[in-house]
Amino acid sequence: MGQILSDLGGELFVLFVSIAQALPALVGYIAIILLAMTVWRFIRRQMTPKADYTSLKTVTFGDESAVVSDKAASFISIALIFVIWGAFTGSNWLPGMFHAPGPFVGDSSFVYTVEDANGYQDEATVFVSVFEKGAEVPSQEVAAGTGFAKDDFLAVQAYRSKLILWDKNDETNRSEGAKIVSVDGRAISKDNAVDVGFGRVALTDKGTLNFEPGKGWQMENIWLPAPDSVASRLVSVWAEGYQNVTLAEHLSFSLFRVIVGFFLGALVGIPLGYAMGLSDWFRGWFDPIVEFMRPVPPLALIPLVIIWAGIGEQGKIILLFLAALWIMAIGARSGVSGVKISKVHAAYSLGASKVQILRHVIIPNSLPEIFTAARVAMGVCWGTVVAAELVAAEKGVGKMIVAASKFQDTDIVLMGIILIGIIGFGIDVLMRLAEKWLVPWKGKG
């Protein structure tokens, strides 16, 4: 137990250190939000006539119904994300003045000092050429020098590091007791690397030098591709497909699974929720089952579903059915429980039967809760199908992402993530429009 607590304490410490390191960036982002809000409101005030009716309209602070999404804020937020993304990836879509400092590329040199076994010292120069990925590897002949330490040449790709066998051409070497004591006049040791301006020089355990060129602030393409790189890859994948499967097939298979699984979950979950909301017996019978299954994440059921139904379409649809079932059941149950009793009494006083009350009172007043649950369930299903495809699928967005990750095609992975977000957002927008059309009385008492 003590070891477990110690390990947890270490993990918490690492977590807090990571949070502390991220705080400056978070504070800067919040400052940008506040600055953009201030500037936009100032511009809008200047453009709005002082005598206009809107200038006299007041809104009670904290009134949630009066708070709507500001379209300008949404546009600025998305634009800022793409600007930051492009700035830290060197995107061609942004002018160079907006780019963050990139990696060092070019020629430079540094001087190291060697001390032999007798205490004599000599200096030699390492001529360094840093080239971009895909460029031809440069070569160069350097003069040998007059001392026992000879000059060297090193060609290294940007974002990479390379060892320097400095004694390979020297008159003395490490096996004879020679060692490097300084770089550019600054002492160097295994625990103390030297920054030479265009890179970092470290001393390895075996006495060789390791040179790492300066990376700047931009991300390497393998870690985070530029927006234009992702866009061009989207066009090529849409036209040519990926691993003999078109992008339309990947998307359609994922959407098909989600729609069928959600529809089956709603088909069973909504009547189940109504039964639980209207009958004590049904509530007592199914409530333990629903409340037990509700906190179980659908991803935890993947191994069991694979055992039951295999890795074909049936297994994935069963998984999505289970993901939507409990959410829809709880939403319908909550909708029935939230119907105002005064409306039921009013219907009874007018001579309505139980069937009429269910048709004209219970169902219409519970629909807002059901639509809210449907939006949540659809989001969970969309996330679940992608995860299920990561485990076992031949086609689908998740399958495309996991296949691309194996070959380090980060642009494909990022493209898939963006498509998942866009489609998920589109589904949510469609469900909001459907709710607005089918339940126009929501929020009107």
N, C-alpha and C positions, 0 to 999 in steps of 0.2 A: 504493500500500500504506500509506504514511504517513497519507493522508487517511482510509482505512478504519479504521486503528488509532485515529486521533484520534476519529472518529465513535463507534467502539465504546467508547472510554474515556469519552466524554461520556454515552453511554447507561448505562454502568455507574455513573457518578457519580449520575445522576438516579435510578437504581434504588436505590442505597444510601441516598440522601436520603429516598426514599419509604419504604424499610424502617425507617429511623430515626424517621420521623414516625409510623409505625404501631406502633412498639415500646411506647409507653405504653398504647395500647389493648390490645395483646396481653398485656402484663404484668397489666393490670387483669382481663382475662378469665381468665387463669391463676389469679390471686388469688381470683376468684369460685369457680372450680372447687375449689381447695383449701379455701376456707372452707366451701362446701357439703358437701364430703366430711367435713370435721371435724365440722360440726354434725350431719350425718346419722349418723355413726358414734357420736357421743356419745348421740344419741337412741336408737339401736338398742341400745347397751350398757345404757342405763337401762331399756329395755323387756325385755331378756333376763335371765332369772334367772341368778345367778352359778353355781348348782350344775347348770345344764343341761348336757347332753352336748355341745351345740355350743360351749359356752364352753371346753371342754377339748380340742376338736379342733384339731389343728395342721396347717399346710400348709407344705411346704418352699418357701422363697422362690425364685422363678424357675421353679417347676414350671408350665409353660404349660397342662398338662391340668387344673390345679386352678383356673385363672383363667377365670371365666365373666362374662358381661355383668351388671352390677348394674342391676336394673330401676329402682331408685330414682334412680340416677345418670342413666339414660336419660330418665326422666320429668322430672327437674329440668333436664337439658340442653335438652330440647325446650321446656319451659315458659319457661326463661330466654331462649331465642332469640326466642320470641314476645313476651315482656315487653320485651326490648330493641327489637325491631322496632316494637312498638306505642308504646313511649315516644318513639322518635325520629321517629314519623310522626303523633303526636297521635291515636292510635286511640280510638274511642268505647268500645272494650271495656275500656279501662283507666281507673281513676279519674284525675281531673286531677292529683292529687298525684304520680302516677308519670310524668307527661309531662315530657319535656325542655323547656327554654325554647323557646318558639315564636317565630315572626317578629313583629315589631312591627306592630300594627294599631291605628290610632287617629289622633288629631290632636296635633300638636306644632309647634314652630317653631325656627328658628335665625336668627341675625343675621349679615349679612356687611357688610364695610367696603369702600367703593369709593373709589378715588383717581383724580381726573381729571387731565388733562394739565398743569394748573397746580400740582398737588401738594395740592389741597384734598381733604379726606376727608369722607365722609358714610356713615351707616349706614342699612340697610334690613332689614326682617324678611321672611323667607319662611315663610309659614304652610303647613304640610305636612299632608295627609290621606292616610293609607295605608289602603287598603281590601282586602278579601279578594277572591279570584277569584270572579267571578259576581255580586258585589254591584254595586249601582248606583254609578256614578262620581259622587262628591260634587262640588259646586260651591260657590263662596263668593266674595262681593265683599269686597275689602279696601280700607281707606282709603289714599289716595294718599300721604299724608305731606307734610311741609313742606319737606324738603331736595330736592336734585337726584336723590337715590337714592330710588326709590319701592318700597313693599312689594309682594310678589308672593304668589301662591297656587299651590300645586302639589298635584295629585292623582296618586298613583302606586299601582299594584297591589303587594301584598306579593310579595316575591321578585324584583321587577323593579327597574329603574333608569330614571331619566328626566332629560333635560337641562332646565336652567333658563336661559331667555334673560332674564337679569336686567336687561339694558339695553333691553329692548323697550319698556318704559314709563317709562324714566328720561330726565332732561333731557340727559344725556350718554351716549355709547355707546362701544363698543370702537373703532369707526373713528375717533373723535376722540381716542383715546389713553387712555380710561378703562380701569381694570383693578381687579380685586378683589385686595386685599392680605391680608385676614384673614377668618376665620369664627369667630364667637363669641369674638373677641379673640385667636385663635391664628393665626399666620402660615400662609398656604396658598400652594402653588406646584404646578407640574405634577408634581413628584416627591414632594410632601408633602401627602397628603390629611388631612382633619380629621375625627375622630370626634365627632359631636355628641350622643352618648348613645343616640339612637334610630335612628341610621343613620350613613352615611359620605358626606362631601361631598368631591368631587375637582374639581380645575381641569383642564379639557381644553386641548388644544393651541390651540384657537381662543379661549380665554378665557372660555368659558361654564362653568357649574357643572353637575356631574353628581351627582345625589343617589341613593343606594342605601339603602333602609331596612334596618334590622337583620334578619338572617335567623334569628337564634337558632340552636339546635342541631337543630331538626327538619328533615327532608327534605321538599322540595316533592313534591307528589303525582305530578308527571310523572317524577320521578327514582325515587321509592320510595313506592308507595301503601301505605296502612294495611292491616292484616290484614282488618279488617271490609269495606274497599272491595274487596279481592280476593275475599272470600267472597261478597259480594253480586253481584259480577260473575260468579262461578262459577254461582250460582243462575240468573241471567238468561241466561247463555250456554247452560246446560243446558236451560233451558225454551224459549229462542227460537233458539238456534244463533248462529253467527257467520259473516257473509257467505254466508247461505243454505245453510250446512252445519251440521248438529247436532254437538254435542260428542261424542256417542256415535259418529258416523261418523268424526270425526277420530281418536279413540282406537282404534276397531276397525280402521281401515285401517293404522295404525302397527303395532298388535299382529299383524295378519295378516302383514304383510311380515316382521316379526322372526321369528315362529314358523316360517314357511315357509323363510326364508333360513337360520335356525339348523338346522332339521331337515335340509335338504339338505347343509349343511356338515358336520353330525355324521354323516350317512349315508355320506359319502365320506371324511371325515377320520378317523373311528375305524378302519375297515378299513385305511386307508393307514398310520396309526400302528402298528397291530398288525403289518402287513407289515414296516415299518421296524424294529420291535423284535425280530422273529423271524428276519429274513433279512438276511444281510450284503449280498446283491445288491440287494435293495430299499432297504436303508439307504444304500448307496453311490449308487444311482440317484436317489433322491428327496431325500436329505439336503441337497444344494446348493440344490435348488429351494425346499424348505421354509424353510431358513435364510436364503435370499435374500428370500423374500416375507414372512417373519415380521416384520421391523422396518419394512416398508412400511406406513404408516397407510392404512386403507381410504379415508379422505377423499381421499388423493392419487390414487386410482383413479377418482374420480367423473367427471372429464372423459373418460377413456378408455372407461368403461362407457357414458356417454351417446353417444359416437361409435359404439360397437358396437351398443348395444341401444336407443338413444333414451331418452326421458324417461318412458316408460311403466312399468308394474309390472315388466316383465321386467328392466329395467336395475337397479331398486332391489333386486330379489331376487338378481340376480347379484352385486351389490355386497355384500349381507349374506352370501351364500354364501361369497364370498372372505374376508370378515371372520371367519367362524366356522371355515372349513376348516383354516387353518394352526394355530389354537389347539387345535382338537380333535385334529389329527394329532400335535402335539407332546405333548398330554396323554396320548393313548393310547400313544405311543412311550415316554414317561417311565414310565407305569404298568407296561408290560411290562418295562422295564429295572429297575424297582424291586422286582420279585418276588424274594423270597429264594430263592437257589439251593438252600438246604437243603430247601425245600418241594418243589422239582422233583425232587431226588434221592430224597426220601422217596416220592414218587409213582412214580418209576421202580422203586424197590426193591419196591414193592407190585405191580408188573406192569402199571402203567398204560401205555396207548398214547399217542402224540403227540396224538391227537384228544382223549383223556380228560384229558390234562394241560392242554391248551388250555381245555377246557370246565370242569374242576373246580379248576384251580390258577391258570392265567394270567389268565383273564377275571375271576374273583371278586376276585383280589388287585390287579388293575389298575383296578377300578371306582372306588375312592376318588379316584385321580388323574384319571380321566375326568370324574367329577362336579365336581371342582375346576376342570378346564378348561372344563366346560360352563357353570359359573357365570360364569367370566371371559368366555367367548365370548358368552353371552347379554347381559352388560353392555355389551360392545363393540358387539354388534349393535344394542342399544337406542339407544346413543349415535350410532351410525352412521346409523340410519334417520332420526333427527331431523335430522342434518346433511344427509343426502341430500334430505330433504323441503324443507329451506331453499333448495336449489338448484332443484329442479324437481319439483313435485307439485301436484295439484289438491286433494287431501285428505290430512289427517294433522296430527299435533301440530306438527311443524316448520313446515308450511305456515301453520297458524294463527298461530304465533309471528311468522314473518317478515311476514305480512300485517298483524298488529297493530302491529309495530314501525314500519311505514311511516306509520301514522296516529298514532303516539306513544300508543297504548293500552297504557301500561305495566302496568296491572292485568291485561290479557289476557296479556301477555308473562310476567309473574310467575306468573299462574295456570297457564300452560302449563309453566313450569319446575317448579313444585311438583308438578303432575300427573306429569311425567316422572320426578321423583325418587320419588314415591310408588309409581308403577307399577313402576319399576325395583327398588325395595326389595321390593315384593310378589312380583315374579318371583323374586328371590333367596331370599326366605323359602320360597316354594313349592319351589324346587329343593333347599333344605336339608332340608325335610320329606321330599321324595322320596328324597334320599340317605339320610336316617335310616331310612326304611322299606325301601328296596331294598338298602342296604349296612349292615346292623346290625353287621357285624363290623369296621367301620372303627375303627382305633386300638386293637384288641384282640389284635394280634399275628397 
